[in-house]
């Protein structure tokens, strides 16, 4: 364990080696094998492979994601109560990563039920199981960044690395799976094969993170009580604002993610005959996959603009992209709009993860207790609810405008009214949510200067408590 002052006194100098940064990013690639595969393709799998009605699929996403949000709270408490020879966070990555990836295979492996109700039961059960296991991996993984360094630039590098890891997964899915959604002769088998291959890839990513990451930030309280958890969260105003802002931008983002394949296969493909496959790939890469080429610029944005201002600018870019896509009447303009949406969403994600780590310090400054697990769980709770609402809104929007699922056995051509409705839903709804997120973030109080003051305040508070306990004994060497 590092000394109390080791990371704080060197807050101006990044110190994490490149292999640690890259190794941490690999963990997000592992997490997103399950998260992005379900986020991008589970709705399509339910409607176009299993024949589940869009409205029923929307209810599945809403109910299970809210269930997942409470699973995050459970996982956060487990993390805060745990301490092993490997630290607080890495053991969970080791223990639960394989079950998570197996549950992803199950979600895309529905048996050939003849009864519609059985399909719904399987969908609810497997998606709920995946959600719990994802919480038990992702909550400690996300919390780990705050325990690896308190340096703002290092944290931006870690946030950028996880965005690149996420983007790499999305890129693979866009290249391997997206083009086959409309053309694969056996889409059910395609989903199973891809999920099994990704299980092997994902385990390699998780193990890389486990062996390259270390927890170095000193903590005075190793196992946090429930009372201490609530006391810390209750006095964390910046976390509340971040959670609210994230709820709205995640809602908008998940509307985009859930509708991208539909927009590519139905709205955009009308501009180029027979090109649905490559359009789906391009649309996925420039929207959800934008993190892979935007993420590396996160530290630069942090240094030049600050995380708060960077978040607000990113939200503005995403809003502009939604308006461009809404007004588009050609493939080029439509892709430009989607590109701007993706650019804004990617930068929003990068800023958000760095902002969340800062709220841990604010909580410790207020109470003297570090609660990475609970803080991240509270943050992830609102994210999960936002994801639930976004995916549900996308599903309900499809049902409302009269979308008819199209399969290889029963191809369907959408009417011009349905296509226009899909374009509006994929543009105006996300833009409205991004606007609300921007307005909330404008009230966020933790600037870069204020964060530095808090970090120094933590050192001073620790020194005072240590002096009170040890009769003025020097803090140096305590650990």
JOFEN-V532237 format. One line per field, one symbol per residue. phi: phi as a letter, one per 40 degrees, with the letter a starting at -180 (. if undefined). psi: psi as a letter, one per 40 degrees, with the letter a starting at -180 (. if undefined). burial: + if it has 24 or more other ideal C-beta (glycine too) atoms within 12 Angstrom, else -. A space follows every 50 residues. Layout:
phi: ???
psi: ???
burial: ???
This chain:
phi: .ccdbdcccbccbcbcccccccccccccccdcccccccccbcccccccbc gccdcccccdccccccdccccccccccdcccbabcchcbddccccbccdc cccccccbbcccccbccccccccccccccdccccccbccccccddcccab cdcdccccccccccccccccccccccbdccdbbccbcdcdcccccccccc cccccccccdcbcbcbccbcbcbcccccccccccbbddccccccccdccc cccccccccdcccccbcccccbcgbcccccccccccbcccdcbcdccddc ccccbgcccccccccccccdccccccccbaccccccccccccdccccdcc ccccccccccccccccbgbcbdccccccccdcccccccccccdccccccc cgcbdbbccbcbbccdccccccccccbcdcdccccccccccccccccccc ccccdccccccccccccccbggdccdgca
psi: hiidedddefeehhehiddddddddddddddeddddddddeddddddede fhidddddddddddddddddddddddddddeihieeaddddddddedddd dddddddffhigiehddddddddddddddddddddeddddddddddedie hdddddddddddddddddddddddddddeedeehdgdddddddddddddd ddddddddddeeiihehihdhdhhidddddddddegdddddddddddddd ddddddddedddddddddeedhhefddddddddddecdedddeddeeddd dddddiddddddddddddddddddddeifidddddddddddddddddddd ddddddddddddddddeehhgddddddddddddddddddddddddddddd efhhihiddgihhiiddddddddddedddddddddddddddeehegiddd dddddddddddddddddddefeiidheh.
burial: -+-+++++--+--+++---+++++++++++++++++++++++++++++++ ++++++++++++++++++++++++++++++++----++++++++-+++++ ++++++++++--------++-+++-+++++++++++++++++++++++++ ++++++++++++++++++++++++-+++++++++--++-+++-++-+++- +++-++++++-+++++++++++-+---++--++--+-+++++++++++++ ++++++++++++++++++++-----++++++++++++++++++++++++- ++---+++++++++++++++++++++-+--+--+++++++++++++++++ +++++++++++++++++++++++++++++++++++++++++++++++++- +-+++++------+---+++++++++++++++++++++-++--+++-+-- +--++--++-+++--+--------+----
